[in-house]
Amino acid sequence: MKPDRFQQFIAAARRGRPQERPLPLPPFLAIRVAASWAATPRSPHLARLWERLCWWGAGTAVAICLATGVLQSSRPEPTGFDLLLELPQAGDISF
C-alpha cells in the first residue's frame, strides 16, 4: 500500500460508523423472561438422567478413592524388627 492510501484507510477507520442509540428495553423485561422460563414445565429427558447418573458415579468413585487413600495411609508400615520376626526359621524352609 502506498503511504497516502494507508493514511486514508486509517482516517476512515478512525471516523467509523456513527453510534446509534439502542432502543430502550421495556421495563421489567428480565423479570418477565425469567418468570416465563420458570413457568414452562420441563420433563426429565433421558440425556439429563444419564448425565446425572454419570455425575453421581463419578462422585462416588472419587469418594471411594479418597476413603481408600486415607485408610491405607493410616495403616502403620512394618518396622525392621517386625520384618525380622516374619523371616522363616532355618528348619522351616521347604523346597
C-alpha positions in Angstrom: 0.0 0.0 0.0 1.2 3.5 -0.8 1.5 5.8 2.3 -1.3 8.1 1.2 -3.7 5.2 0.7 -2.7 3.9 4.1 -3.4 7.3 5.7 -6.8 7.3 4.0 -7.5 3.9 5.4 -6.5 5.0 9.0 -8.6 8.1 8.7 -11.6 6.1 7.6 -11.1 3.7 10.4 -10.9 6.5 13.0 -14.2 8.0 11.7 -16.0 4.7 11.9 -19.7 4.4 11.9 -21.7 6.9 13.9 -23.0 5.5 17.1 -26.7 4.7 17.1 -28.6 4.8 20.3 -30.0 1.4 21.2 -33.7 1.1 21.6 -34.8 1.2 25.2 -35.9 -2.1 26.6 -39.4 -2.4 28.1 -39.4 -2.2 31.9 -39.0 -5.4 33.9 -38.1 -7.4 30.8 -35.6 -9.6 32.6 -38.1 -10.5 35.3 -40.8 -11.4 32.8 -38.3 -13.6 30.8 -37.2 -15.4 33.9 -40.7 -15.9 35.1 -41.8 -17.3 31.7 -38.8 -19.6 31.7 -39.5 -20.9 35.3 -43.2 -21.4 34.4 -42.6 -23.8 31.5 -43.0 -27.4 32.5 -39.9 -29.5 31.9 -39.9 -33.2 31.7 -36.8 -35.2 32.5 -35.1 -36.2 29.3 -33.1 -39.4 29.1 -29.9 -37.5 28.4 -30.4 -35.4 31.6 -31.0 -38.5 33.6 -27.9 -40.2 32.1 -25.8 -37.1 32.8 -27.0 -37.0 36.4 -26.2 -40.7 36.8 -22.7 -40.2 35.4 -22.0 -37.4 37.8 -23.2 -39.4 40.8 -21.0 -42.3 39.6 -18.0 -40.0 39.3 -18.6 -38.5 42.7 -18.9 -42.0 44.3 -15.7 -43.1 42.6 -13.8 -40.1 43.9 -15.2 -40.7 47.4 -14.1 -44.3 47.3 -10.6 -43.3 46.1 -10.2 -40.7 48.8 -11.5 -43.1 51.5 -9.2 -45.9 50.4 -6.2 -43.5 50.3 -7.0 -42.3 53.9 -7.4 -45.8 55.2 -4.2 -47.1 53.5 -2.1 -44.2 54.8 -3.3 -44.7 58.4 -2.1 -48.3 58.4 1.3 -48.5 60.1 4.2 -49.7 58.0 6.2 -52.6 59.4 9.5 -51.7 61.1 12.7 -53.6 60.6 12.1 -55.6 63.8 8.7 -56.7 62.5 10.3 -57.8 59.2 12.9 -59.9 61.1 10.2 -61.6 63.1 8.4 -62.7 60.0 11.5 -64.4 58.4 11.2 -68.2 58.3 13.5 -70.2 60.6 16.3 -72.3 59.2 14.3 -75.5 59.8 11.1 -74.2 58.2 12.5 -73.7 54.7 11.0 -76.3 52.3 12.0 -76.6 48.7 
